[in-house]
Amino acid sequence: MDLVGVKEAGEILGWDRRKISVYYSRGKLPAPVAHLAAGPIWHRQDIEAFARRGRGAAVATQQSKNKAPEAPMASGVYSGEKAPGSRREAVRPIPPGIDRLWTGAFWHHLLYANISPSGMDDFGGAFERALRRIFNNNYPDFAVAARIDGLDNLKTPARRTMVAKLLRLLHRHLGRQERKLLTFAHEGFLYFCGFCGSDGQVPDLAERLRFIATRLREEEGVLVTFGLCRRTAVAPEAKPELGFGNCARYAVVALRLQLNREKGQVHIYNESARDDSGVIPAKLVDWLRQVVQNGRLDRVPGISAELSDYLFGPIYIPLLKLRVLLQSLLVSMALAAQTAGVEELVLHSLNRKYLTLLMSSYDYTQLRQALLEAVTAFTGEVVKVRLQLREHPAVQAAEDYIHQHIDEPLSLKVIAGAVGLSSSYLSRLFRTYRGTTITNYINHERVEAAKNLLNDPDLSVAEVAFATGFGSLQHFNRMFRATLGCTPTQYRNQKYVQNG
């Protein structure tokens, strides 16, 4: 089954691009199977059959008689309107332009409804019309979000060939009811939804998607990652409209989770829906500021991983809001670096660089990488300033002593005696060069050491507490929660879940 674009269709019909555009906008061409940035895509046999019928004469005759054209319709889209003067419903294809508008508005409404200017605005009623005419007043059973890795790096002919093969596989292995409102979005994203029947064979659908992903990976070297969510998995008792709205959003979450693990696979979302407060936890932001302000490059991977787990984890955050949150982190890092003495011109350059990168990227993997690079860059600038100012040897000696005796009782007096300074003078030096007190620094380092030990399932929480210098389990729990916002047991369970 060959697919053709505007250029190939023009060669078959003997038309130029302008004439094809005019006929296409008037709905006089066969319904395309997809709409890409470069234009519509048709089945070759549909265009050839259209040419044999006299380039539109048959279509015009049928439309004058209020009958459906013989050309097949994309994804079984019907208008459901009654023809004038007819006693029965005429099954007519939705004009391509309207179909495209409805498709885009439908997914935009679902994925960005909670941040649209009017809340659940229906964007001119496109959402309700799609439900009424395309879904027969029913809400789809599932939604699928997919990412085609590297699509934006391909040239137009190669991109068209690869997309055509993906569409052929989807049409071959998915029924019409399983691929409703299939549309390509920005930079290689694909969305569609559908019905899985009374038996609800979502696992079977997942297996077919895995087959498609494997086929494209082995034959084309292209990684297509799918995120699948069924409506009842996120809101089994909720209203259908709320259930499907969450279903569409958590299909995106499933896609993000799978992209974080392994590309080219399928992930079925089966966790309970979680609400997003829209605000990054203050503990994480404070930790980020400390890492940047103190120039702790060794802590950059840890804080970056924690932020990534929140931003790209099992909480749905729309892409637009995700960018806003990442911008707020850039501001926090810039302020922390400015406090540490980094020049404003350098900070302005870094802010501009990473802001441009965040605003132009649609790939979640690229966004995660950009976050890591930004934290590293801001922290690195602080390190440069510290090297220029020359690190005070007493502060470095105090840090070394803390790291070597982290499992022992530590106090300002003991550390000051170890480095040969008075307690008050060492306290002032530490605050000047590290931006925090020695007590806070000790507690933070102990929590960091405890995080590593909690990965060992053979150690109990109490053993971890005493191994990192905490005098009691209660003190350990209190400091751990104050630093990370969760108890040691909760942290350990979260890591077990993330590691499968």
C-alpha positions in Angstrom: 0.0 0.0 0.0 1.8 3.1 -1.3 1.4 6.6 0.1 1.9 9.7 -1.9 2.3 13.4 -1.0 1.3 16.5 -2.8 4.1 16.3 -5.3 3.5 12.7 -6.3 -0.3 13.3 -6.4 0.3 16.2 -8.8 2.4 14.0 -11.1 -0.4 11.4 -11.2 -3.1 14.0 -11.8 -1.0 16.2 -14.0 -1.7 19.2 -11.7 0.5 21.8 -10.1 0.6 22.4 -6.4 -1.7 25.4 -6.5 -4.5 23.4 -8.2 -4.2 20.5 -5.8 -4.4 23.0 -2.9 -7.5 24.6 -4.3 -9.3 21.2 -4.8 -8.1 19.9 -1.5 -9.4 23.0 0.4 -12.8 22.6 -1.3 -13.0 18.9 -0.2 -12.9 17.6 -3.8 -10.0 15.3 -3.4 -10.1 11.9 -1.6 -9.7 12.1 2.2 -6.0 11.8 3.2 -4.8 9.3 5.7 -2.7 11.9 7.6 -1.8 15.5 7.7 1.9 16.4 7.9 3.7 19.7 8.0 4.6 19.2 4.4 1.0 18.6 3.4 -1.6 15.8 3.2 -0.7 12.1 2.5 -3.0 9.9 0.4 -3.2 6.3 -0.6 -1.8 6.0 -4.2 -4.8 3.9 -5.4 -7.2 6.6 -4.2 -5.5 9.3 -6.2 -5.2 7.0 -9.3 -8.9 6.1 -9.0 -9.7 9.7 -8.7 -7.8 10.5 -11.8 -9.5 7.7 -13.7 -12.9 9.2 -12.8 -12.1 12.3 -14.7 -10.3 14.3 -12.0 -13.3 15.1 -9.9 -16.3 14.9 -12.2 -17.7 11.9 -10.4 -17.1 13.5 -7.1 -18.9 16.6 -8.1 -21.9 14.6 -9.4 -22.1 12.6 -6.2 -22.0 15.7 -4.1 -24.8 17.2 -6.1 -26.9 14.2 -5.3 -26.0 14.3 -1.6 -24.3 10.9 -1.7 -21.0 9.9 -0.2 -18.0 9.9 -2.6 -16.5 6.5 -3.4 -13.1 7.5 -2.0 -12.4 5.9 1.4 -12.3 8.2 4.4 -9.5 8.7 6.8 -10.0 6.8 10.0 -13.7 6.4 9.4 -14.6 10.0 10.1 -18.2 10.8 9.4 -20.3 14.0 9.7 -23.5 12.4 10.7 -25.6 15.3 9.3 -28.8 14.8 7.4 -28.7 15.7 3.7 -31.2 18.4 2.6 -34.4 16.8 1.4 -33.4 13.4 2.6 -35.2 11.2 5.1 -32.1 9.4 6.2 -28.7 10.4 7.4 -26.2 10.9 4.7 -22.8 9.6 5.4 -20.4 12.2 4.1 -16.7 12.8 4.8 -15.7 15.8 6.9 -13.9 18.3 4.6 -10.1 17.8 5.1 -9.6 21.3 6.5 -12.2 20.8 9.2 -11.0 17.4 9.9 -7.5 18.7 10.5 -8.9 21.6 12.7 -10.9 19.2 14.8 -8.0 16.8 15.3 -5.7 19.5 16.5 -8.2 21.2 18.7 -9.3 17.9 20.2 -5.9 17.0 21.5 -5.0 20.5 22.4 -8.2 20.7 24.5 -7.4 17.5 26.3 -3.7 18.0 27.0 -3.8 21.8 27.8 -7.3 22.3 29.2 -6.1 23.0 32.7 -3.9 25.8 31.6 -6.1 27.3 28.9 -7.3 30.9 29.5 -10.8 29.8 30.2 -10.1 26.5 31.9 -12.1 23.8 30.1 -12.7 25.9 27.1 -13.8 23.8 24.1 -12.1 26.0 21.5 -15.2 26.7 19.5 -17.0 23.5 20.2 -14.6 21.3 18.3 -14.3 18.8 21.2 -18.0 18.3 21.5 -18.5 18.0 17.7 -15.8 15.4 17.5 -17.4 13.4 20.2 -20.9 13.7 18.7 -20.0 13.0 15.1 -16.8 10.9 15.2 -17.3 8.9 18.4 -21.2 8.7 18.3 -21.4 10.5 21.7 -19.1 8.0 23.3 -15.7 8.7 25.0 -12.8 6.5 23.6 -11.6 3.7 25.8 -7.9 4.5 25.5 -5.4 7.1 24.3 -1.9 6.6 22.8 0.9 9.1 22.7 4.0 8.2 20.7 7.4 9.8 20.0 9.3 9.1 16.8 12.9 9.6 17.7 15.0 11.5 15.3 12.2 12.4 12.9 13.1 16.1 13.0 16.7 15.3 11.9 15.6 13.5 8.7 15.3 15.3 5.3 11.9 15.6 3.8 11.9 12.6 1.5 13.3 10.3 4.2 10.9 11.6 6.8 8.0 11.1 4.4 9.1 7.5 3.7 9.4 6.7 7.3 6.1 8.2 8.3 4.4 6.4 5.4 5.7 3.1 6.7 4.5 3.9 10.2 1.1 4.8 8.9 0.9 1.6 6.8 1.8 -0.5 9.9 -0.8 1.3 12.0 -3.5 0.8 9.4 -2.6 -2.8 8.9 -2.4 -3.8 12.6 -5.0 -1.6 14.2 -8.7 -1.6 13.4 -10.6 1.6 12.4 -12.1 1.8 15.9 -8.6 1.7 17.4 -7.1 4.6 15.5 -9.5 7.5 15.8 -8.3 11.1 15.4 -4.7 10.0 14.5 -2.6 13.1 14.2 1.0 14.2 14.1 2.1 17.0 16.4 5.2 19.1 16.9 8.6 17.5 16.3 7.7 13.8 15.9 4.8 13.3 18.3 1.8 11.2 17.4 -1.5 10.9 19.1 -4.6 8.8 18.6 -7.4 7.2 20.6 -10.0 4.6 20.0 -12.2 1.8 21.3 -11.0 -1.6 22.4 -14.3 -3.4 22.4 -16.4 -5.0 25.1 -13.6 -7.3 26.2 -11.2 -4.4 26.6 -8.1 -6.0 25.1 -5.6 -3.3 26.0 -2.7 -5.9 26.5 -3.4 -7.2 22.9 -3.2 -3.6 21.6 0.1 -3.1 23.5 1.5 -6.2 21.8 0.6 -4.9 18.4 2.2 -1.6 19.2 5.3 -3.4 20.4 5.4 -5.3 17.1 5.2 -2.0 15.2 8.0 -0.5 17.3 10.1 -3.6 16.8 9.5 -3.7 13.0 10.5 -0.1 12.6 13.6 -0.5 14.8 14.8 -3.5 13.0 14.0 -2.5 9.4 14.4 1.3 9.5 16.6 1.9 12.5 14.0 4.2 13.9 12.9 4.2 17.5 9.2 4.8 18.1 8.1 4.9 21.7 4.5 4.4 22.7 2.7 5.4 25.9 -0.7 3.8 26.3 -3.4 4.6 28.9 -6.9 3.2 29.3 -9.7 5.5 30.5 -10.7 3.3 33.5 -7.1 3.1 34.7 -7.0 6.7 35.9 -10.6 7.5 36.9 -12.7 4.3 37.1 -15.5 6.0 39.1 -15.3 9.5 37.5 -17.4 11.0 34.8 -16.5 9.8 31.3 -15.3 13.2 30.2 -13.0 13.5 33.2 -11.8 10.0 32.8 -10.9 10.4 29.2 -9.2 13.8 29.8 -7.0 12.1 32.4 -6.5 9.2 30.1 -5.1 11.4 27.4 -2.8 13.2 29.8 -1.5 10.0 31.4 -0.8 8.5 28.0 1.7 11.3 27.8 3.0 10.4 31.2 3.4 6.8 30.1 5.4 8.0 27.1 7.7 10.1 29.3 8.3 7.3 31.7 9.2 4.9 28.9 11.5 7.5 27.2 13.3 7.8 30.6 13.8 4.0 30.6 14.2 2.7 27.1 13.2 4.1 23.7 11.5 2.0 21.2 9.2 0.2 23.6 5.6 0.4 24.9 4.5 1.5 28.4 1.0 0.9 29.8 0.1 3.4 32.5 -1.5 1.5 35.3 -0.9 3.7 38.4 -3.3 5.9 40.3 -3.8 9.4 38.9 -1.9 12.0 40.8 -2.7 15.7 41.0 0.0 18.2 40.1 0.3 21.2 42.4 2.2 23.0 39.7 5.0 24.0 42.1 8.4 22.3 42.6 8.8 21.3 46.2 10.6 24.0 48.2 13.1 21.5 49.6 14.3 20.6 46.1 14.7 24.3 45.1 16.6 25.0 48.3 18.9 22.1 47.7 19.5 23.3 44.2 20.4 26.7 45.4 22.9 25.3 47.9 24.5 23.1 45.3 25.0 26.0 42.9 25.9 28.6 45.5 28.5 26.3 47.1 29.9 25.2 43.8 29.3 21.5 44.6 29.9 19.9 41.2 29.9 16.5 43.0 26.2 17.1 44.0 25.0 18.1 40.5 24.0 14.5 39.4 22.0 14.0 42.6 20.0 17.1 42.5 19.5 16.8 38.7 18.1 13.3 39.2 15.8 14.4 41.9 14.4 17.3 39.9 14.0 15.0 36.8 12.1 12.4 38.8 9.7 15.1 39.8 9.3 16.9 36.5 9.4 13.9 34.2 8.0 11.3 36.6 4.5 9.9 37.2 2.9 13.4 37.6 1.3 14.9 34.5 2.7 18.4 33.8 1.8 19.9 30.4 4.7 20.8 28.2 3.9 24.5 28.5 3.9 24.4 32.3 6.9 22.2 32.3 8.8 24.9 30.5 7.6 27.5 33.0 8.9 25.4 35.9 12.3 24.9 34.2 12.5 28.7 33.6 11.9 29.2 37.3 14.8 26.9 38.1 17.0 28.9 35.8 16.1 32.0 37.8 16.9 30.3 41.1 20.3 29.1 39.8 21.1 32.5 38.5 20.3 34.2 41.8 22.4 31.6 43.7 25.3 32.0 41.4 25.0 35.8 41.7 25.2 35.5 45.5 28.4 33.5 45.1 30.0 36.3 43.1 29.4 35.3 39.5 29.3 38.3 37.1 25.9 39.4 35.8 27.1 39.4 32.2 28.0 35.7 32.5 24.7 34.9 34.1 22.8 36.7 31.4 24.6 34.7 28.8 23.9 31.4 30.5 20.2 32.3 31.1 19.7 33.3 27.4 21.4 30.1 26.2 19.4 27.7 28.2 16.1 29.6 28.0 16.4 29.4 24.2 17.1 25.7 24.4 14.1 25.0 26.7 11.7 27.0 24.6 12.7 25.3 21.4 12.8 21.7 22.6 9.8 19.3 22.5 11.8 16.2 23.3 11.6 15.2 27.0 15.1 13.6 26.8 16.5 16.8 25.5 14.8 18.8 28.3 16.2 16.5 30.9 19.7 16.9 29.4 19.3 20.6 29.2 18.4 20.7 32.9 21.5 18.8 33.8 23.7 21.0 31.6 22.3 24.1 33.1 22.9 23.0 36.7 26.4 22.0 35.7 27.1 25.3 34.0 25.9 27.5 36.8 27.7 25.5 39.4 30.8 25.5 37.3 30.8 29.3 37.1 30.7 29.4 40.9 33.7 27.0 41.0 35.6 29.3 38.8 34.9 32.3 41.1 36.0 30.2 44.1 39.2 29.3 42.4 39.9 32.9 41.6 39.3 33.9 45.2 41.4 31.0 46.4 39.7 28.6 48.8 40.5 29.1 52.4 42.5 26.1 53.6 40.7 26.0 57.0 37.3 25.6 55.3 38.6 22.8 53.1 40.2 21.2 56.2 37.0 21.4 58.1 35.1 19.8 55.2 37.6 17.0 55.0 37.3 16.3 58.7 33.5 16.2 58.5 33.6 13.7 55.6 36.2 11.5 57.4 34.2 11.4 60.7 30.7 11.6 59.3 29.7 8.6 61.5 30.9 10.2 64.7 29.4 12.9 66.9 30.4 16.2 65.4 30.2 19.7 66.8 31.5 23.1 65.9 33.9 23.0 68.9 35.3 19.6 67.9 35.8 20.6 64.2 37.4 24.0 65.2 39.9 22.2 67.5 40.8 19.8 64.7 41.7 22.6 62.3 43.3 24.8 64.9 40.9 27.7 64.9 38.4 29.2 67.3 34.7 28.2 67.0 33.5 31.7 66.2 36.2 32.4 63.5 35.7 29.0 61.8 31.9 29.7 61.8 32.4 33.0 60.1 34.8 31.5 57.5 32.4 28.7 56.7 29.5 31.0 56.3 31.5 33.3 54.0 32.9 30.6 51.8 30.0 28.1 51.8 27.0 30.3 52.4 25.6 28.1 55.2 26.4 27.1 58.8 28.5 24.1 59.8 25.6 22.5 61.5 23.5 22.6 58.3 26.4 21.4 56.3 26.9 18.4 58.6 23.2 17.5 58.5 23.1 17.8 54.7 26.2 15.6 54.3 24.8 13.0 56.6 21.5 12.8 54.7 23.5 12.4 51.5 25.5 9.5 53.0 22.2 8.0 54.3 20.7 8.1 50.8 23.4 5.9 49.4 23.2 3.5 52.3 19.4 3.2 51.9 20.0 1.6 48.5 21.3 -1.5 50.4 18.3 -3.6 51.3 20.3 -5.5 53.9 20.6 -2.4 56.1 17.7 -1.4 58.3 16.7 2.3 58.6 18.0 2.3 62.2 21.4 0.9 61.1 21.6 3.6 58.4 20.9 6.3 61.0 23.6 5.3 63.3 26.1 4.6 60.5 25.8 8.2 59.4 26.2 9.8 62.8 22.7 10.5 63.9 22.2 10.0 67.6 18.7 8.6 67.3 16.2 7.3 64.8 13.8 10.1 65.6 16.5 12.7 64.8 17.4 10.9 61.6 13.8 10.8 60.5 13.3 14.5 61.3 16.4 15.7 59.4 15.7 13.4 56.5 12.2 14.7 56.1 13.3 18.3 56.5 15.9 17.9 53.7 14.1 15.7 51.2 10.4 16.1 52.2 9.9 12.4 52.9 10.9 9.8 55.5 13.8 7.4 54.9 11.3 4.5 54.5 9.3 6.4 51.8 12.5 7.3 50.0 13.7 3.7 50.0 10.3 2.5 48.7 10.3 5.1 45.9 13.7 3.9 44.8 12.6 0.3 44.7 9.6 1.3 42.5 11.8 3.3 40.1 14.3 0.5 39.8 11.5 -2.0 39.1 
